[in-house]
Amino acid sequence: DKGAPNRKLFDRLIQKANRVSEQGNSVRAALLRLRAAKYAPEGQSGETSIAAMGELEQLSRRLQSALGLGDAEAEQWRDVMVSLLAKSTKGFWSADKRLLYDLQKVCIDHEREISHIDLVGWALSLGKQPIRRLLPIQREVRINKHLRQATSRLTSIRLSGPEREQLNELLHHAADQVETQLRERLRPLVVEALNEVGFEPINLPERVSRRKIVEELLDKITHHGFVNMSMLRDAISRNNLKMSDLASPKTVFQGPGCKALGISFGIMVVLLTLGIVTCFRSAPFVVNLALPFVDYRLGFSVPPSAGYLFMGLGGLILVATYLSFQKDWLLQADKQLNKSLDGVYRRGEFYLRWLQKFSSLAFGTSAGRFATVYLAVPFGGAMIALEGLKYLFDKVHGVKHGEEAEATEHVTHLMSWFDVKNHPGPFFLGIFIVGVFLCGIIHVRSFRVAVVELIKSTFTSVRRLLYDLPRWFWQHEFLRKVFRSRPMRWFRRHVLYPLIFAALFGLLLPQMGLYSRPEPFWLGVIFLGFVALLNSRAGRDIEELTSERLYQAWDHIRVKWVIALIETTVNFFKRVMEGFERGMYAIDELLRFRSGQNIFILVLKAGLGAVWSVVAVTLRILVTVFFEPQVNPIKHFPIVTVSHKFMLPLTPTIQAALLKLNPSLGSIEAGVIAGAIVFSTPGIFGFLVWEFKENWKLYSANRNSRLKPVLVGSHGESVIRLMKPGFHSGTIPKIFKKLRRIDRTKRPTRRKRLRARYEEKLHHTLIDIRRFVERELLVLLDESHQFGEKNIRVQNVQVASNSIRIALECDAFSSGPLVLAFQEQSGWLMVGVLRAGWLNELKEWERLTLELAIAGFYKLAGVDIVREQLRGCFTPGLPPYDVMDKGLVVWPDGHYQAEVYYDLHARPWMRPRPRSLARQYDLPTLEANHALYVELAIPWETWVACWNAEESTNPMPTLFPHEVNLLPSKYLIPTKSVS
């Protein structure tokens, strides 16, 4: 849009454009020149616009150098950026403008060196560590980050169809190329760091896990721009390459720690003796003789309670000395990666390292594991569970805790006996009984199965009484006719429904204190108003829509809704904490020095960096240790809740202690400080429990004894949760649902923009699935003896609302790809070979190796039913079938008239119903572990033994207790049974 000529404004804009152009800000200069062209005098508008295009020409050359582009591709980038620039003039901070700035940041980071100014590290190392360290890896990481940001803006830009497609292709190609180069640059560094600390695999499955750990760390770097100790710990705990146990005290004592351990042992003996002497003042004569000497040497009388401090300090010194000579792979890898990936890897904070050190005593030793799984977990869990129940009952009955608890302690309710102060006997007896019960559930499989069956049978009985029986009455033909009769419909619409709503607004809501209860006259008015509303056209539409929405909501949450709610909460707070970490890291990046900046900036960033290093540690401790466990309901109940109950009575004691230490402190101030301590401290316990949960899984002795499903999606979804609609699952069907809704949008531009957004989400989901297949199946085959040189790769991944098809191609064969089809049917994950492809060309040993790899891959995917296995249970063959809510439905007549079903939840036998049809068509009774893959387990030891045999070409041990068909014979599975 051409404005009125304004020479003064034009000159000012041109001067500003020249100045920012000299500083390397080509995008800003181009925008200023375009703006100046609107106010240019006669004859200068075209020249100014050409100068703006020249700025983009310069930017394209810089981008060509940064990304290593050819001349033709650089020309394409220039044309696309010209189109973006034209759209960037509209709006304050549009996506088009931000995308141009992202591309310019790519050029800036390529042209400038990045350094870290570490004044604190230099001072602590007494000058051995340089103040300024170059961060060459950081440059490539930031380039990748800016390209990812630019890619995320593609869905919001305002380019037309062809230009949008061209930019989409160019940007995705550049982002993929840079990410690939970054991974190839960092992968050897990560592998070398892990090798240097001895974190090496000893068998083929562990080699696969080690490669997956490396790739997951690279995922974090490419996605977040950094990686830290917590991410490294989580990657190890999720995978099957684990840490070994701590060395025994005997080994440490005989090794280099002999002298230090002896000295610390002597100190411990002295402190332990001092503690015993201090604690038992009124004990034997010899002890009483020693006390005056102790008091004389110290210069004051030692209180008896100080003895516990002495004993604890002595034990702590001994334990710390013992741990200092232990080889902890995680901490050593944390230190080594901090050197190898300087600026990208952030070493764990001191409290996380200490926590790992001391938790290794409980999780990395046989004695510690025994105390954990047989004492701490069952009996500690019993106390927490009972305290949590008592807390809930106290809340219901109005029992107060803390200072006023004395007066209300004997309120009678179901859990009033669980009180260590007033009922110590029942208190400890209850912990013992519940602890033994939990111990049996954890360690005795037959007892655990019996408890689960008892719960299931109880739930089934209650459901039959409260749900199935009323439903049967409701569906009875006579009652259905009665409820659908004209008088009953009139009664519902004119009396029952209006009466319910009138009671809600006239009685229930006033009872809750929202407003005062209306007079009878107004109750009648409300009733008549609802009669008129519900019988109008709008009322009928509202009723129909409400019923439909309620039914959909119930259908979504009726299956595992509690688990889904918990998972939603956990993932929400996980994303919040990831955002907090990204924000902290962004400030770290801001304080890094870049070439071209002056000495004043260097000094300023050095000073601010020193201050920020202290502030950052403080913020992380406050947020991760104290604040987040308090506001996260999953961590808060019951751990933090029970901790609050124990801490609240200490408020007066802490307040009195503060006043004694500082008499000038007022009573109100002391109360506020004591309250802050009491209410913030319990968060530590929630933090510790969740950290211990992950630390436990670091050690090989604590590895799952069987192969378990793994996470596939970037948001923590398994394969079934990618496809199964639900409260916090169904990523793929939700995307397709959005796409169908978008296709009904009338405005073409909005439709294209929204469709591009959800197609981008679908693209990322396909990448997640591809990586899952590559890391869990193809890497396994690549490491094997039979397929090590056959170069199997993913040809493509196709998804629909409830299915995933994976095509695997192999250069060594010419029969086309092998296609695996995963499907979600009524909550069950089914899989089958859709096309055999090169499977028919395999030799016997190759087929055995592939079947072994497929068996593990299906377990990691969480497969419930394998079609080939199910087909093998029927003789001569499986008739047409489907999986529905009521179970496996088969049509033995082949014409879909006679219908027989198997209850897939029945154990151990699944009998066909109705029996008359089953006998007529001679349908077998199925054994669950023969028909359902989910009932079969792959022990870790057997899994390792099979692959060891495959590598040495020895006969493989039996993977399953009976023959299981996972791959078809030389035929194509009919499409009808798969679709």
Protein Blocks (a to p, Z undefined) as FASTA:
>chain_A
ZZdddfklmmmmmmmmmmmmmnopamlmmmmmmmmmmmgcehilmmmmmmmmmmmmmmmm
mmmmmnopafklmmmmmmmmmmmmmmmmgojbdfklmmmmmmmmmmmmmmpccddddfkl
mmmnnomacfbdcdfklmmmmmmmmmmmmmmmmmmmccdfklmmmmmmmmmmmmmmmmmm
mmmmmmmmmmmmmmmnopacfbfklmmmmmmmmmmmmmmmmmnopacfklmmmmmmmmmb
dcdddddfklmmmmmmlmmmmmmmmmmmmmmmmmmmmmmmmlcfklmmmmmmmmmmnopa
cdfklmmmmmmmmmmmmmmmmmmmpccfklmmmmmmmmmmgojaccddfklmmmmmmmmm
mmmcfklmmmmmmmmmmmmmmmmmmmmmmmmmmmmnopaehjllmmmmmcccfklmmcfk
lmmmlmmmmmmmmmmmmmmmmmmmklmmmmmmmmmmmmmmmmmmmmmmmmmmmmpmklmm
mmmpmklmmmmmmmmmmmmmmmmmmmmmmmnopaccddfklmmmmmmmmmmmmmmmklmm
mmmmmmmmmmmmmmmmmgoklmmmmmmmmmmmmmmmmmmmmmmmmmmmmmpccehiafkl
mmmmmmmmmmmmmmmmmmmmmmmmmmmmmmmmklmpmklmmmmmmmmmmmmmmmmmmmmm
mmmlcfklmmmmmmmmmmmmmmmmmmmmmmmmmmmmmpmklgcfbdcdddfbfnopafkl
mmmgcfkgoklmmmmmmmmmmmmpmblklmmmmmmmmmmmmmmmmmmmmmmmmmmmmmmm
mmpmklmmnopadfbdcddfkbccdddddfkbcnbpaddddddeehiacdddfblklmlm
pcfklmmmmmmmmmmmmmmnopabdfklmmmmpcfbdcdddddfkbccddfkonomaccd
ddfkbcfbdcdddfklmmmnopacddfklmpmklpccdfklmmmmmmmmmnopacddfbf
bdcdfbdcdddddfklmZZ
